Structures are given as structure tokens and as C-alpha cells.
Amino acid sequence: MLAASKILIVDDEPRMCESLKILLNNNGYEVHTSNDGHEAIKCLAENDFDLVLLDIVLPDMDGFQVMDFINQQHPDTMVIIITGHISMESTLKALRKGAYDYIKKPFESEELLTKGKNAINQKILTCENRYINKKLQESEKRYRYLIQNSPDIIYTLDKKGNFTFISDVVEHLTGIKAEQLIGKHYTSIIYEKDLEKAHFFFNERRTAERVSRGELRIKVGKDNNRFDLCEVKYLTMELKSTGVYDRPTSEKAQYLGAYGVLRDITDRKRLEAQLQHAQRMESLGTLSGGIAHDFNNLLMAIQGNISLMLLSMDSSNHNYQKLKDIEIYVQRGANLTKQLLGFARGGKYEVKPTDLNKVIEKQNSMFGLTQKQINIHNKYEENLWTVEVDQKQMELVLLNLYINASQAMPSGGDLYISTENLIIDEDSINHYNARQGKYVKISVTDTGIGMDKATQQRIFDPFFTTKDIGKGTGLGLASVYGIIKNHEGFITVKSKKDEGSTFSIYLPASEKKDVDIPGSAKDIKNSRTVLLIDDEQMIVEVGKEILGILGYNVLTAKSGERGIEVYQKNKDQIQIIILDMVMPSMGGAETYYRIKEINPDIRFLLSSGYSVDKEASKILDSSRNGFIQKPFTIDQLSEKIEKIFDQVPA
């Protein structure tokens, strides 16, 4: 089992230290605290930390002195500045000294957790890259080994550029036998798009510097037996080429040929590309999630007021239908933010063991009713393994893939959907670039227009679309990517222009059995008291009025701290708390645990413009709790509260 990441909190406010410690402990981190600089340095001298949350303003020394100590003694430790009084000059100074980021008080728990996680992940990636670079440097020192034991391709060329020798490792790397290359021109193994570059590298030996370095791609043999190269067209090699002359020191020396080394750096280039892609997608995800959260709060206020107006208006009123139309547009806006949150990987709603064959069959039937011009072909694994997923999100994934396929086949065509059980073992792990284990694979193949390589590289980016303006949001496949990633799975795409596309989804299998969770139909009893905790004034006002109409007595609070105070004073009257998970200062998670200390049996309905995050998932695992995403209607709120009261305590 992996050890928990260690975090040191350095802040002169004991309450702040304690609050952060509780939050981080609840998220699986090992946490130490210090209230001044000397104590922090002593703690750093005795321990290794992955991350330091550092207040610049300390009672006994400048926080930058602590940073200097960290840079000298623990250069791999990440630092995030946390302060309420920091100038731009101090911020720049901290960043120049190597701080990963800074957070200004007051801040939201989600911001701290996200930046902390990113910092620790950055440390891990940096250490991995350093390890890879170290290994590469060590391998460069072993060039004196016997040629046939070298992991690199070593070769010699005559003055015409034909191979006179090439080491046997070329067969291991490319599947091409060394003897097949003897007497052949060097261009016979060069990838077509690098031929011009190869001519430069090899031919300049005649007229310019006698040693050159660069990168070249070489072909992979079609008949190779290596599993990890079955779909690879080329390997990226690092080239070092040296000219051979009859009189090396003479200006009139005659060129005789060249010798050189080709080192496989394909994995290194792949890791670099993965790191860059992950950083770009993470940044886009953070931006998308923030936009969706704020937009959902606005939609909640609009939806709430519409619900209240409709309740007091007769259907014959000339404004009634206009309000119903506005309500429809609000829900369309909510659907867009759901796709944004899907890409941002903002959480799952209701996870349970699921038979994906049943989900696919249901979606196929619905899609087939509306797309008569498309022939749907199914091929299901008979005893498909169970997966733990949010069924609604899986339906959204399939719908987006089906819509994408239909748009690629405007005149109709064939859509092939298949499922299969798949085991990724040690032999195939590099091919799939995933963890070992059991997976359920879903493949969706169309016979449409296909995509070029450039489009495939951006197909999962949010807001990227090949459609005309106004005909697509560019969020469909982005949300598919985010949802699958959030379920610990991965998705791949294979496509050729004018030949169609195949999207393959891989989800971890579960040992649990498929279950159906029955709903409840009991009536809500009136005269119960609800505590509504939300930092948005407009949501508090609308929520209070809606709950009153539903027959509840309502108490409100606009912060976590105030919510605890209100509950403490009225704990004998309050039966349920509706709690916003994203609030400044004290977030929803901390508020939840603080109130649970007062009364472990109190019921909670969590609410957020985001979907369920990891912290909320932990809370929902316990009984007598529920979740509702903003914006919601009065009927949805009533149903959620009813469901919580119907639950039987464990």
C-alpha cells in the first residue's frame, strides 16, 4: 500500500492550522503543523515532506527564510504560499524562489485541495522525469560495451550511404533483421516524412562538421512479432553520426563513409507528450469546472423564481407558457454545464454495480427510433463483467458517441457496438498504457467520413469542433473523455479519412453484482424544520420560499460557521440540513463534519453547482444523506428530501 503524501502547514494562526489539518487528513494526507519559522525548520530537518503550505508572515522570521531552507535541504519539496497579506512584489519573489503557487485568504477548500494535489502530482512527475533523465545519462556512459550488447543501434555506412554494418539490436527494436539491411541505403529504414532531414544529417559529413546530432524517426517492420509495436509505424531515435576520412586532420581529406549510434527515445517522447497533454487538459478542466459552477448558481436563482411564479399562476394566464418556455431553456443551460462538468471530471452522481449490456441495449433502442437511416449492429459479451459506474453518465457517454457517429454519416450508414471482457496484464500494459487488471471494453464504430491525425489529437478538447458555427458546442466528446477518466477508465480513438472511426472505452471491472435500487413513493410529512446553508444570497432567499411552500419550517445561514451556530441553538428542532459544498472560509465538507460531531444522526442533502466530488462521495457513502445538483426544480427538491426521510438508518 502506498504511503500517504506528507504535508507541513506553517501558519501562526493555530485555528487555521487545525482547520487545514482536519481537511487534509480527511483527504488521506499525513499532516504536520508549525506556528512559527523556527519550529517549521526543525520539523523540516527531521522529516521529508511532499508539500509545504507556508504563510509568508510569521512571528519570528520571514517566510522566505523558510523557503531558503527548503530549497537548500529539500529541493524536491513543493511550496504553496498561503497568506491574506501578500503584495505582487512578494508574490513574484515567492515564485522566483520556487513556490509552486499561492492561495490568498480567505479561500475555498476545493481550491486548496486542487492546488495541493496538483503540486504533489507535479513533484511526482518531476521526480519521474529526473529518474528517466538519470537513466538516459547512465545509459550514455555505457557506450563502450560490446556492440551487440548495446541497447542502441550502431551502424557504419560507406561513402554512398549503404550499410556495411548494423547491430542486431535493430531487429529487437524494429522487427527488421540486420542482414536484410546490409548493402541497403540508409534511407530504407528512415520514416518517409524524415527523409529530407536524414539527407542533411548524413550528407553534411562530407562538407561541414564531422559529428552531428539530432532526432530521426525510423520505420517499424510490418512483419515484426513485438506486441507493443503492432500499431506503431515508427520509433523516434536520437542520432549521433560521425564522418570517416582517409586523413582526418587534413583539409583535403577524402570522405570514406560514416558511423553512428541510434538511441530509442520513443518512450521519453511519449512521456513528454503525455505530461504536456495532461497539463493542458487539467488547466482546461479547472477553467470549465469553475465556469459551470458559477453558471449553475445563476441558473438556480432563475429556476427557483420561475418555480415560485408558476405555483401562484393559473395555466390560463398569458405569461404561463412563457415561463414554462424559460424553464425549458434553463434546463438546456443546465445540460450544457453538465457536459462542462463531465469534462472537468467534477465527480459522479450515483455509482452502483451495472451491467453495461443493459445500458447499451436501452440506448440503442432509443437512438434507433430517431435515426432510421442508420443500421445498428450489436455484438455483446455474453457474461460481461460488472462495472461500478453512474448509469446516467454512461447513458450520456453513449448518446454523445452515437450523435458523433450519426453526424459523421449524414446520408446514413452502419453503427457497430460491441462489448467484451479484457485483461490487461504485464505483457500488454505498455500497449494500452494503463494499469493491470480486468476491464470491460465498449467499442463504437461508424462508417462515416473519418478524421485526420490532427483532428484526432484535439478531438477531446473542450469547445473544439469541426462543425459550422452554431451547429455544435464542442463539449460532447470532451464530456465523454472527462466522465470516463473520472470512472478510472480511458478512451482511445482510431480513424482514417473516408473510412470511419472507432471509439473504444475501457472501464475497470468490479466483483460486485448488478443491482437495481428501488425508488420510494412515500409522502413527506410537513412541520419539519430545515436548515439551509448557502453562501449565495439569491439562492438562500429562493430556497427559503420554496421550502416554505413545501410545508417546512426554514432556518438559514450564509456560511459554514454561521450554520454551525444556528444548528447548535436549534438542534432539537432541525431534522435535515441542505448544505452547499462550495463556500468560502469554511467549506461544505468541514461544516458537515463539525455538525456531525454535534449530532451523528442528522440528515444532510448536499447541494452544489459542481457534481459530486471525492469529499462529497465519502459523505454520501454513509446513510441518511443525499445530493442534488443546481439548478433544480421544486419537484426535484421535494423528491430528494422525501427520499432521504424514507431511508432506514443503518
ZIPERA-V552043 format. One record per pair of residues at least 4 apart in sequence whose C-alpha atoms are under 8 Angstrom apart, sorted by the first residue. I is the first residue (numbers start at 1). J is the second residue. D is the distance in whole Angstrom. If there is no record, write none. Layout:
I_J_D, I_J_D
This chain:
4_28_6, 4_29_5, 4_30_6, 5_28_8, 5_29_5, 5_30_6, 5_49_8, 5_50_6, 5_120_8, 6_29_6, 6_30_5, 6_31_6, 6_32_8, 6_48_8, 6_49_5, 6_50_5, 6_51_7, 7_29_7, 7_30_6, 7_31_5, 7_32_6, 7_49_6, 7_50_6, 7_51_5, 7_52_6, 7_53_7, 8_31_6, 8_32_5, 8_33_6, 8_34_8, 8_49_7, 8_51_6, 8_52_5, 8_53_6, 9_17_6, 9_20_8, 9_21_8, 9_31_7, 9_32_6, 9_33_5, 9_34_6, 9_52_6, 9_53_5, 9_54_6, 10_17_7, 10_33_6, 10_34_5, 10_35_6, 10_36_7, 10_37_8, 10_40_6, 10_52_7, 10_53_6, 10_54_5, 10_55_6, 11_16_7, 11_17_6, 11_33_8, 11_34_6, 11_35_5, 11_36_7, 11_54_7, 11_55_5, 11_58_7, 12_34_8, 12_35_4, 12_36_6, 12_55_8, 12_58_6, 12_59_7, 13_17_6, 13_35_7, 14_18_6, 14_35_7, 15_19_6, 16_20_6, 17_21_6, 17_33_6, 17_34_8, 17_35_8, 18_22_6, 19_23_6, 20_24_6, 21_25_6, 21_31_6, 21_32_8, 21_33_8, 22_26_6, 22_590_8, 23_27_7, 23_109_8, 23_589_8, 23_590_7, 24_28_7, 24_29_6, 24_30_8, 24_31_7, 24_113_8, 25_29_5, 25_30_6, 25_31_7, 27_615_7, 33_40_8, 34_39_6, 34_40_5, 34_43_8, 35_39_7, 35_40_7, 35_58_8, 36_40_6, 36_58_6, 36_59_6, 36_60_6, 36_61_8, 37_41_6, 37_58_6, 37_59_8, 37_60_6, 37_61_6, 37_62_8, 37_63_7, 37_66_6, 38_42_6, 38_60_7, 38_61_8, 39_43_6, 40_44_6, 40_66_7, 41_45_6, 41_66_7, 41_69_7, 42_46_6, 43_47_6, 44_48_6, 44_49_7, 44_70_8, 45_73_8, 48_74_7, 48_77_8, 49_77_6, 50_76_8, 50_77_5, 50_78_6, 50_120_6, 50_123_7, 51_77_6, 51_78_5, 51_79_6, 51_80_8, 51_116_8, 51_119_7, 51_120_7, 52_77_7, 52_78_6, 52_79_5, 52_80_6, 53_79_6, 53_80_5, 53_81_6, 53_82_6, 54_63_7, 54_79_7, 54_80_6, 54_81_5, 54_82_6, 54_83_8, 55_63_6, 55_81_6, 55_82_5, 55_83_5, 56_62_6, 56_63_4, 56_64_7, 56_81_7, 56_82_7, 56_83_7, 56_86_8, 57_61_8, 57_62_6, 57_63_6, 57_83_7, 57_85_8, 58_62_6, 58_63_6, 61_65_7, 62_66_7, 63_67_7, 64_68_6, 64_94_7, 65_69_6, 66_70_6, 67_71_6, 67_79_8, 67_97_7, 68_72_6, 68_97_8, 69_73_6, 69_74_8, 70_74_5, 70_75_6, 70_77_7, 71_75_5, 71_76_8, 71_77_8, 71_98_8, 76_123_7, 76_127_8, 77_123_7, 78_99_7, 78_100_6, 78_119_6, 78_120_7, 78_123_7, 79_98_8, 79_99_5, 79_100_6, 79_101_7, 79_119_8, 80_99_6, 80_100_6, 80_101_5, 80_102_5, 80_103_7, 80_116_8, 81_94_8, 81_99_7, 81_101_6, 81_102_4, 81_103_6, 82_102_6, 82_103_5, 82_104_6, 82_105_7, 83_103_7, 83_104_5, 83_105_6, 84_104_5, 84_105_5, 84_106_7, 85_104_8, 86_90_6, 86_91_7, 86_104_8, 87_91_6, 88_92_6, 89_93_6, 90_94_6, 91_95_6, 91_102_8, 92_96_6, 93_97_6, 94_98_7, 94_99_6, 95_99_5, 95_100_7, 95_101_7, 100_119_7, 101_115_8, 103_107_7, 103_112_7, 105_585_8, 106_584_6, 106_585_5, 107_111_7, 107_112_7, 107_584_6, 107_585_6, 108_112_7, 108_582_7, 108_583_6, 108_584_5, 108_585_6, 108_586_7, 108_587_6, 109_113_6, 109_582_8, 109_583_8, 109_584_8, 109_585_8, 109_586_7, 109_587_6, 110_114_6, 110_582_7, 110_587_8, 111_115_6, 112_116_6, 113_117_6, 114_118_6, 115_119_6, 116_120_6, 117_121_6, 118_122_6, 119_123_6, 120_124_6, 121_125_6, 122_126_6, 123_127_6, 124_128_6, 125_129_6, 126_130_6, 127_131_6, 128_132_6, 129_133_6, 130_134_6, 131_135_6, 132_136_6, 132_268_8, 133_137_6, 134_138_6, 135_139_6, 136_140_6, 137_141_7, 138_142_7, 139_143_7, 143_150_7, 145_149_7, 145_150_6, 146_150_6, 147_154_7, 147_167_7, 148_167_6, 148_168_6, 148_169_7, 150_169_8, 151_169_7, 151_263_8, 152_169_7, 152_261_6, 152_262_6, 152_263_5, 152_264_7, 153_166_7, 153_167_6, 153_168_8, 153_169_6, 153_170_6, 153_261_6, 153_262_5, 153_263_6, 154_165_8, 154_166_6, 154_167_5, 154_259_8, 154_260_6, 154_261_5, 154_262_6, 155_163_7, 155_164_8, 155_165_5, 155_166_4, 155_167_6, 155_259_6, 155_260_6, 155_261_7, 156_163_6, 156_164_6, 156_165_5, 156_166_7, 156_257_7, 156_258_6, 156_259_4, 156_260_7, 157_161_5, 157_162_5, 157_163_5, 157_164_5, 157_165_7, 157_186_8, 157_257_5, 157_258_5, 157_259_6, 158_162_6, 158_163_7, 158_164_6, 158_256_6, 158_257_4, 158_258_7, 159_255_7, 159_256_5, 159_257_4, 159_258_7, 160_185_8, 160_257_7, 161_185_6, 161_186_6, 161_202_8, 161_257_7, 162_182_7, 162_183_5, 162_184_5, 162_185_4, 162_186_6, 163_181_7, 163_182_5, 163_183_5, 163_184_6, 163_185_6, 163_186_6, 164_182_6, 164_183_6, 165_182_6, 166_170_7, 166_178_6, 166_181_8, 166_182_7, 167_178_7, 168_172_7, 168_177_7, 168_178_5, 169_173_6, 170_174_6, 170_175_7, 170_176_7, 170_177_7, 170_178_6, 171_175_4, 171_176_5, 171_177_5, 171_178_6, 172_176_8, 173_220_8, 174_219_7, 174_220_5, 174_221_6, 174_224_7, 174_235_8, 175_220_7, 175_221_5, 175_222_8, 175_223_7, 175_224_4, 175_225_7, 175_226_7, 176_180_7, 176_181_8, 176_220_7, 176_221_5, 176_224_7, 177_181_7, 178_182_7, 180_184_8, 181_185_8, 181_188_8, 184_188_7, 186_190_7, 187_195_7, 187_198_8, 189_218_5, 189_219_5, 190_194_7, 190_195_6, 190_198_7, 190_216_8, 190_217_6, 190_218_4, 190_219_6, 191_195_7, 191_217_5, 191_218_5, 191_219_5, 191_234_7, 194_198_6, 194_216_7, 194_217_7, 195_199_6, 196_200_7, 197_201_6, 197_216_8, 198_202_6, 198_216_7, 199_203_6, 200_204_6, 201_205_7, 201_212_7, 201_213_8, 201_214_8, 201_241_8, 202_241_7, 202_258_8, 203_207_8, 204_208_5, 204_209_7, 204_210_8, 205_209_6, 205_210_5, 205_211_7, 205_212_8, 205_242_7, 205_243_5, 205_255_8, 205_258_8, 206_210_8, 206_243_7, 206_255_6, 210_242_6, 210_243_5, 211_240_7, 211_241_6, 211_242_4, 211_243_6, 212_239_8, 212_240_6, 212_241_5, 212_242_7, 213_238_7, 213_239_5, 213_240_5, 213_241_6, 214_238_6, 214_239_5, 214_240_7, 215_236_7, 215_237_6, 215_238_5, 215_239_6, 216_236_6, 216_237_5, 216_238_6, 216_239_7, 217_234_6, 217_235_5, 217_236_4, 217_237_6, 218_234_5, 218_235_5, 218_236_7, 218_237_7, 219_233_6, 219_234_4, 219_235_7, 220_224_8, 220_229_8, 220_232_7, 220_233_6, 220_234_5, 220_235_7, 224_229_8, 224_230_8, 225_230_8, 226_230_7, 227_428_7, 227_431_7, 228_232_8, 228_428_7, 228_430_7, 228_431_5, 229_233_8, 229_431_8, 235_264_7, 235_265_8, 235_266_6, 236_264_6, 236_265_6, 236_266_5, 236_269_8, 237_262_6, 237_263_5, 237_264_5, 237_265_5, 237_266_7, 238_261_8, 238_262_6, 238_263_5, 238_264_6, 238_265_6, 239_260_7, 239_261_6, 239_262_5, 239_263_7, 240_260_5, 240_261_5, 240_262_7, 241_258_7, 241_259_6, 241_260_4, 241_261_7, 242_258_5, 242_259_5, 242_260_6, 243_255_7, 243_256_8, 243_257_6, 243_258_4, 243_259_7, 244_248_7, 244_255_6, 244_256_5, 244_257_5, 244_258_5, 244_259_7, 245_253_6, 245_254_5, 245_255_5, 245_256_5, 245_257_7, 246_253_6, 246_254_6, 246_255_7, 246_256_7, 247_252_8, 247_253_5, 247_254_7, 248_253_6, 249_253_7, 265_269_6, 266_270_6, 267_271_6, 268_272_6, 269_273_6, 270_274_6, 271_275_6, 272_276_6, 273_277_6, 274_278_6, 275_279_6, 276_280_6, 277_281_6, 278_282_6, 279_283_6, 280_284_6, 281_285_6, 281_461_7, 282_286_6, 282_344_8, 283_287_6, 284_288_6, 284_344_8, 284_462_8, 285_289_6, 285_343_6, 285_344_4, 285_345_7, 286_290_6, 286_344_6, 287_291_6, 288_292_6, 288_340_6, 288_341_7, 288_343_8, 288_344_6, 289_293_6, 289_340_6, 289_341_5, 289_344_5, 289_346_7, 289_610_7, 290_294_6, 291_295_6, 292_296_6, 292_337_5, 292_338_8, 292_340_6, 292_341_6, 292_609_7, 292_610_7, 293_297_6, 293_337_8, 293_608_8, 293_609_4, 293_610_5, 294_298_7, 294_609_7, 295_299_6, 295_337_8, 295_609_8, 296_300_6, 296_334_7, 296_337_7, 296_609_5, 296_630_6, 296_631_6, 297_301_7, 297_536_8, 297_539_8, 297_609_6, 297_630_6, 297_631_7, 298_302_7, 299_303_6, 299_330_6, 299_333_8, 299_334_7, 299_630_8, 299_631_6, 300_304_6, 300_539_7, 300_630_6, 300_631_4, 300_632_6, 301_305_6, 301_538_6, 301_539_6, 301_542_7, 301_631_8, 302_306_6, 302_330_8, 303_307_6, 303_327_7, 303_330_7, 303_631_7, 303_632_7, 303_633_7, 304_308_6, 304_539_8, 304_542_6, 304_543_7, 304_546_7, 304_632_8, 304_633_7, 304_634_7, 305_309_6, 305_542_6, 306_310_6, 306_323_7, 306_327_7, 307_311_6, 307_633_7, 307_634_6, 308_312_7, 308_545_8, 308_546_7, 309_313_6, 310_314_8, 310_320_7, 310_323_7, 313_317_7, 313_320_7, 314_320_7, 315_320_6, 315_321_8, 316_320_7, 318_322_8, 319_323_6, 320_324_6, 321_325_6, 322_326_6, 323_327_6, 324_328_6, 325_329_6, 326_330_6, 327_331_6, 328_332_6, 329_333_6, 330_334_6, 331_335_6, 332_336_6, 333_337_6, 334_338_6, 334_631_7, 335_339_7, 336_340_6, 336_475_8, 337_341_6, 338_342_6, 339_343_6, 339_475_6, 339_476_7, 339_478_8, 339_479_5, 340_344_6, 340_462_8, 340_475_7, 340_478_8, 340_479_6, 341_345_6, 341_346_5, 341_479_7, 341_610_7, 341_611_7, 342_346_6, 342_347_8, 342_478_8, 342_479_4, 342_480_7, 342_481_8, 342_482_5, 342_483_5, 343_462_7, 343_475_8, 343_478_5, 343_479_4, 343_480_7, 343_481_6, 343_482_4, 343_483_7, 344_479_8, 344_482_6, 345_482_5, 345_483_6, 345_485_7, 345_486_5, 346_486_8, 346_610_6, 346_611_5, 346_612_7, 346_613_6, 347_486_7, 347_610_8, 347_611_5, 347_612_4, 347_613_5, 347_614_7, 348_390_6, 348_393_8, 348_486_7, 348_487_8, 348_611_7, 348_612_5, 348_613_7, 349_390_6, 349_611_7, 349_612_6, 349_627_8, 350_389_8, 350_390_5, 350_391_8, 351_388_6, 351_389_5, 351_390_4, 351_391_7, 352_388_5, 352_389_6, 352_390_7, 352_391_8, 352_514_8, 352_515_7, 353_386_6, 353_387_5, 353_388_4, 353_389_7, 353_510_7, 353_512_6, 353_513_6, 353_514_5, 353_515_6, 354_386_6, 354_387_5, 354_388_6, 354_389_7, 354_391_7, 354_513_8, 354_514_5, 354_515_7, 355_359_7, 355_384_7, 355_385_7, 355_386_5, 355_387_7, 355_514_6, 356_360_6, 356_384_8, 356_386_7, 356_387_7, 357_361_6, 357_380_7, 357_384_7, 357_419_7, 358_362_6, 359_363_6, 359_391_7, 359_394_8, 359_395_7, 360_364_6, 360_395_8, 360_398_7, 361_365_6, 362_366_6, 363_367_6, 363_395_7, 363_398_7, 363_399_7, 364_368_6, 364_376_8, 365_369_6, 366_370_7, 367_371_6, 367_399_8, 367_402_8, 368_372_6, 368_374_8, 368_376_7, 371_406_8, 373_411_7, 373_412_5, 373_413_7, 374_406_7, 374_412_5, 374_413_5, 374_414_6, 374_415_7, 375_412_8, 375_413_6, 375_414_5, 375_415_6, 376_414_6, 376_415_5, 376_416_6, 376_417_8, 377_414_7, 377_415_6, 377_416_5, 377_417_6, 378_416_6, 378_417_5, 378_418_6, 379_416_8, 379_417_6, 379_418_5, 379_419_7, 380_384_8, 380_418_5, 380_419_5, 380_420_7, 381_418_8, 381_419_5, 381_420_5, 381_421_7, 384_419_8, 384_420_7, 384_421_6, 384_440_7, 385_421_7, 385_439_8, 385_440_7, 385_509_6, 385_510_7, 385_511_8, 386_440_8, 386_509_6, 386_510_5, 386_511_7, 386_512_7, 386_513_6, 386_514_6, 387_440_7, 387_507_7, 387_508_6, 387_509_5, 387_510_5, 387_512_8, 388_509_7, 388_510_6, 388_512_8, 389_393_8, 389_394_7, 389_487_7, 390_394_6, 391_395_6, 392_396_6, 393_397_6, 393_483_7, 394_398_6, 395_399_6, 396_400_6, 396_480_8, 397_401_6, 397_479_8, 397_480_5, 397_483_8, 398_402_6, 399_403_6, 400_404_6, 400_476_5, 400_477_7, 400_480_7, 401_405_6, 401_444_7, 401_476_8, 401_477_7, 401_480_8, 401_503_8, 402_406_6, 402_444_8, 403_407_6, 404_408_6, 405_409_6, 405_415_7, 405_445_8, 405_446_6, 405_448_7, 406_410_6, 406_412_7, 408_446_8, 408_447_8, 408_448_5, 408_449_6, 408_450_7, 408_500_8, 409_413_6, 409_446_8, 409_447_7, 409_448_5, 409_449_7, 413_446_7, 413_447_6, 413_448_7, 414_446_6, 414_447_6, 415_444_7, 415_445_6, 415_446_5, 415_447_7, 416_443_8, 416_444_6, 416_445_5, 416_446_6, 417_442_7, 417_443_6, 417_444_5, 417_445_7, 418_442_6, 418_443_5, 418_444_7, 419_440_7, 419_441_6, 419_442_5, 419_443_6, 420_440_6, 420_441_5, 420_442_7, 421_438_7, 421_439_6, 421_440_5, 421_441_6, 422_438_6, 422_439_5, 422_440_6, 422_441_7, 423_436_7, 423_437_6, 423_438_5, 423_439_6, 424_428_6, 424_429_6, 424_432_8, 424_434_8, 424_435_7, 424_436_5, 424_437_5, 424_438_6, 424_439_7, 425_429_6, 425_436_5, 425_437_7, 426_436_7, 428_432_7, 429_433_6, 429_434_6, 429_435_7, 429_436_6, 430_434_7, 437_508_7, 438_508_6, 438_509_5, 439_506_6, 439_507_5, 439_508_4, 439_509_5, 440_505_8, 440_506_6, 440_507_5, 440_508_6, 440_509_6, 441_504_7, 441_505_5, 441_506_5, 441_507_7, 442_504_6, 442_505_5, 442_506_7, 443_502_7, 443_503_6, 443_504_4, 443_505_6, 444_502_6, 444_503_5, 444_504_6, 445_500_7, 445_501_6, 445_502_4, 445_503_6, 446_500_5, 446_501_6, 446_502_7, 447_499_6, 447_500_4, 447_501_7, 448_498_7, 448_499_6, 448_500_4, 448_501_7, 449_497_6, 449_498_4, 449_499_6, 449_500_5, 450_495_5, 450_496_5, 450_497_4, 450_498_5, 450_499_6, 450_500_4, 450_501_5, 451_455_6, 451_456_6, 451_495_6, 451_496_6, 451_497_5, 451_498_8, 451_500_8, 451_501_7, 452_456_6, 452_495_7, 452_496_6, 452_497_6, 453_457_6, 454_458_7, 455_459_6, 456_493_7, 456_495_8, 458_464_7, 459_464_7, 459_465_8, 459_477_7, 459_478_8, 460_464_8, 460_477_5, 460_478_5, 460_480_8, 460_481_6, 461_474_8, 461_477_8, 461_478_6, 462_474_6, 462_475_5, 462_477_8, 462_478_5, 462_479_8, 463_473_6, 463_474_4, 463_475_6, 463_478_8, 464_473_8, 464_474_5, 464_475_8, 465_472_7, 465_473_7, 465_474_5, 467_471_6, 467_472_6, 468_472_7, 474_478_7, 475_479_6, 476_480_6, 477_481_6, 478_482_6, 479_483_6, 480_484_6, 481_485_6, 481_490_8, 481_491_7, 482_486_6, 483_487_6, 484_488_7, 484_489_5, 484_490_6, 484_491_7, 484_505_8, 484_507_7, 485_489_5, 485_490_6, 487_507_7, 488_507_7, 488_508_7, 489_505_7, 489_506_5, 489_507_5, 489_508_6, 490_505_6, 490_506_5, 490_507_7, 491_503_7, 491_504_6, 491_505_5, 491_506_6, 492_503_6, 492_504_5, 492_505_7, 493_501_7, 493_502_6, 493_503_5, 493_504_6, 494_501_6, 494_502_5, 494_503_7, 495_499_7, 495_500_6, 495_501_4, 495_502_6, 496_500_6, 496_501_7, 519_643_8, 520_643_6, 520_646_7, 522_642_7, 522_646_7, 523_642_7, 524_641_8, 524_642_5, 524_645_8, 526_550_8, 526_551_5, 526_552_6, 527_551_6, 527_552_5, 527_553_6, 528_551_8, 528_552_5, 528_553_6, 528_573_8, 528_574_7, 528_575_6, 529_552_6, 529_553_4, 529_554_6, 529_555_7, 529_573_6, 529_574_5, 529_575_6, 529_576_7, 530_547_8, 530_552_7, 530_553_6, 530_554_5, 530_555_6, 530_574_6, 530_575_6, 530_576_5, 530_577_6, 530_578_7, 531_554_6, 531_555_5, 531_556_6, 531_557_8, 531_563_8, 531_567_8, 531_574_7, 531_576_7, 531_577_5, 531_578_6, 532_540_7, 532_543_8, 532_544_7, 532_554_7, 532_555_6, 532_556_5, 532_557_6, 532_577_6, 532_578_5, 532_579_6, 533_540_8, 533_556_6, 533_557_5, 533_558_6, 533_559_6, 533_560_7, 533_563_6, 533_577_7, 533_578_6, 533_579_5, 533_580_6, 534_539_7, 534_540_6, 534_557_7, 534_558_5, 534_559_6, 534_579_6, 534_580_5, 534_583_7, 535_540_8, 535_557_8, 535_558_4, 535_559_5, 535_580_8, 535_583_6, 535_584_8, 536_540_6, 536_558_7, 537_541_6, 537_558_7, 538_542_6, 539_543_6, 540_544_6, 540_556_7, 540_558_8, 541_545_6, 542_546_6, 543_547_6, 544_548_6, 544_554_6, 544_555_8, 544_556_7, 545_549_6, 546_550_6, 546_634_7, 547_551_7, 547_552_6, 547_553_8, 547_554_7, 548_552_5, 548_553_6, 548_554_7, 550_638_7, 555_566_8, 556_563_7, 556_566_8, 557_562_6, 557_563_5, 557_566_7, 558_562_7, 558_563_7, 559_563_6, 559_583_7, 559_584_8, 559_586_7, 560_564_6, 560_583_7, 560_585_8, 560_586_5, 560_587_6, 560_588_7, 560_590_8, 560_591_5, 561_565_7, 561_586_7, 561_591_7, 562_566_6, 563_567_6, 563_591_8, 564_568_6, 564_591_7, 564_594_7, 564_595_6, 565_569_6, 566_570_6, 567_571_5, 567_574_7, 567_595_8, 568_598_8, 570_574_6, 575_602_7, 575_603_7, 576_602_6, 576_603_5, 576_604_6, 576_605_7, 577_602_8, 577_603_6, 577_604_5, 577_605_6, 578_604_6, 578_605_5, 578_606_6, 578_607_7, 579_588_6, 579_592_8, 579_604_7, 579_605_6, 579_606_5, 579_607_6, 580_588_6, 580_606_6, 580_607_5, 580_608_6, 581_587_6, 581_588_4, 581_589_6, 581_606_7, 581_607_6, 581_608_6, 581_616_8, 582_587_6, 582_588_6, 582_608_7, 583_587_5, 583_588_6, 586_590_6, 586_591_7, 587_591_6, 588_592_6, 589_593_6, 589_615_7, 589_616_7, 590_594_6, 591_595_6, 592_596_6, 593_597_6, 594_598_7, 595_599_6, 595_600_8, 596_600_5, 596_601_7, 596_602_7, 602_624_8, 603_624_5, 603_625_6, 603_644_7, 604_624_7, 604_625_5, 604_626_6, 605_625_6, 605_626_5, 605_627_5, 605_628_7, 605_640_8, 605_641_7, 605_644_8, 606_616_8, 606_625_8, 606_626_6, 606_627_5, 606_628_6, 607_627_6, 607_628_5, 607_629_6, 607_630_7, 608_612_8, 608_628_7, 608_629_5, 608_630_6, 609_629_6, 609_630_5, 609_631_7, 610_629_7, 610_630_8, 611_629_6, 612_616_6, 612_617_6, 612_627_8, 613_617_6, 614_618_6, 615_619_7, 616_620_6, 617_621_6, 618_622_7, 619_625_7, 620_625_6, 620_626_6, 620_627_8, 623_647_7, 623_648_8, 623_649_6, 623_650_6, 624_644_6, 624_645_7, 624_647_6, 624_648_8, 624_649_7, 625_644_6, 626_640_7, 626_644_6, 627_640_8, 628_632_7, 628_637_7, 628_640_7, 632_636_6, 632_637_7, 633_637_6, 634_638_6, 635_639_6, 636_640_6, 637_641_6, 638_642_6, 639_643_6, 640_644_6, 641_645_6, 642_646_6, 643_647_7
